[in-house]
Amino acid sequence: MATLKEIRKKIKTTKSIQKTTKAMQMIAAARFQKSQHQTISSRPYGFKIRHLLSDMLTKTSAVPLIHPFLVGGTSIREGILVITSEKGLCGAYNTNIMKTAFEYMKSKNITDLEIFVIGKKGRDYCKRNGLVIKHEYFDIFKTFSSVKAELIADEIIKSFSQDKLKKFSIMYAEYKSIFYQPVVIKQLLPIVPPMRDETRFSFDYIYEPSRKIIVDKLFNRYLKSEVFKILTEAYTSEVASRRNSMENANKNSTEIISELSLVMNKLRQQQITTELTEIVGASE
């Protein structure tokens, strides 16, 4: 059995760790509030641009649109972007993503995959398993902006077009709620035309200067807005997971301190009882 001194030391160490986890929880909670607001705010724009895209691609009066972003390339190769975090201490966030990524890659021929990775955790996992990374990005969310999202989108578009990829997908944790962030695989390219809502009023369009120029710009804007939305969703999921992880750590440390304090008090009581017994025995 541990001595009184050892138990006091454990309590002191646990309290010290608890201070750190409480601070981390507060930081994660503040970041979560900011990121959640950004995620929710970005959804209406994506919703509107998808509806516009749906109208333009499904107009029966228009000439069928042929565009390289609507069909896969001639190659059998595929591209995938895996979004992870830079650091740990965020529960099963990275584990779930990399487990899904590994299962996905196992179902494919690894040599036929172009792997893009965001975050050091994903990079480290790929290197441990001998996977070749084409592009890796670090500290994306440190000072996140739409400019960074557009740069990543440009590299995805370039890779899809130049390497004639069959398709390009993004794997990330989608934010549903603070307690639920499922890992999803979203196909970015070729673009899958959104289903048109037949009950919604639609417009007939006049294109100036030309349909091709307008569609090219719309496709680029759509892809960049999708990448931005996905990145904000992924980061919100990360900080939500970290906040939950630190909250659980605080609860566990409180329980440990309570249990250790109980053991310490019992030991002190036993020690006092033993000393009193010795004193009484000596006086007799």
Residue pairs with C-beta under 8 A, 6 or more apart in sequence:
1 267
2 10
2 263
3 267
4 264
4 267
4 268
4 271
7 260
7 263
7 264
7 267
8 264
10 260
11 257
11 260
11 261
11 264
14 253
14 256
14 257
14 260
15 253
15 257
17 253
18 249
18 250
18 253
18 254
18 257
21 246
21 249
21 250
21 253
22 246
22 250
24 89
24 242
24 246
25 243
25 246
25 247
25 249
25 250
28 239
28 242
28 243
28 246
29 243
31 239
32 178
32 236
32 239
32 240
32 243
35 232
35 235
35 236
35 239
36 175
36 236
36 240
38 232
38 236
39 175
39 229
39 232
39 233
39 236
42 225
42 228
42 229
42 232
43 229
45 225
46 225
46 226
46 229
49 218
49 221
49 222
49 225
50 194
50 222
51 194
51 197
51 200
52 218
53 191
53 193
53 194
53 218
53 219
53 222
54 193
54 194
54 195
54 196
54 197
55 196
55 202
55 203
55 205
56 62
56 65
56 205
56 215
56 218
57 65
57 70
57 193
58 193
58 196
59 202
59 204
59 205
61 204
62 205
62 211
65 211
65 215
67 215
67 216
67 219
68 161
69 189
69 190
69 191
69 219
69 223
70 190
70 191
70 193
71 190
72 165
72 166
72 167
72 189
72 190
73 160
73 161
73 163
73 164
73 165
73 166
74 164
75 163
75 164
75 165
75 166
76 112
76 166
77 112
77 113
77 114
77 163
77 164
77 165
77 166
78 108
78 112
78 113
78 114
78 165
78 166
78 167
78 168
78 169
79 113
79 114
79 115
79 116
79 134
79 156
79 159
79 160
79 163
79 165
79 167
79 168
79 169
79 189
80 101
80 104
80 105
80 113
80 114
80 115
80 116
80 168
80 169
80 170
80 171
80 185
81 116
81 117
81 118
81 152
81 156
81 168
81 169
81 170
81 171
82 97
82 98
82 101
82 115
82 116
82 117
82 118
82 122
82 171
82 172
83 97
83 118
83 119
83 122
83 170
83 171
83 172
83 173
83 230
83 231
83 234
84 93
84 94
84 97
84 98
84 117
84 118
84 119
84 120
84 121
84 122
84 123
84 125
85 93
85 94
85 119
85 120
85 121
85 238
86 119
86 120
86 121
86 138
86 139
86 141
86 142
87 120
87 121
88 94
88 121
89 242
89 245
89 246
90 238
90 239
90 241
90 242
90 245
91 241
91 242
91 244
91 245
91 248
92 241
93 173
93 181
93 237
93 238
93 241
93 242
94 119
94 121
94 122
94 125
96 173
96 183
97 122
97 171
97 172
97 173
97 183
98 121
98 122
98 125
100 171
100 183
100 185
101 122
101 125
101 171
102 129
104 171
104 185
105 113
105 131
110 131
114 134
114 159
114 163
114 165
115 126
115 131
115 132
115 133
115 134
116 133
116 134
116 135
116 136
116 137
116 152
116 155
116 156
116 159
117 123
117 126
117 133
117 135
117 136
117 137
118 136
118 137
118 140
118 152
118 231
118 234
119 137
119 138
119 140
120 138
123 133
123 136
123 138
126 132
126 133
127 133
134 159
135 155
135 159
137 152
140 148
140 152
140 231
141 231
141 235
141 238
144 231
144 232
144 235
146 224
146 228
148 231
149 224
149 227
149 228
149 231
150 224
150 227
150 228
152 227
152 231
153 223
153 224
153 226
153 227
153 228
154 224
156 168
156 188
156 189
156 223
156 227
157 189
157 220
157 223
159 165
159 168
160 168
160 189
165 189
167 187
167 189
167 190
168 187
168 188
168 189
169 185
169 186
169 187
169 188
170 185
170 186
170 188
170 227
170 230
171 183
171 184
171 185
171 186
172 183
172 184
172 186
172 230
172 233
172 234
172 237
173 181
173 182
173 183
173 184
173 233
173 234
173 237
173 238
173 241
174 181
174 182
174 183
174 184
174 233
174 234
174 237
175 181
175 233
175 234
175 236
175 237
175 240
176 182
178 240
178 243
178 244
179 240
179 244
181 237
181 240
181 241
186 226
186 230
188 223
188 226
188 227
189 223
191 219
191 222
191 223
196 202
207 213
207 214
208 214
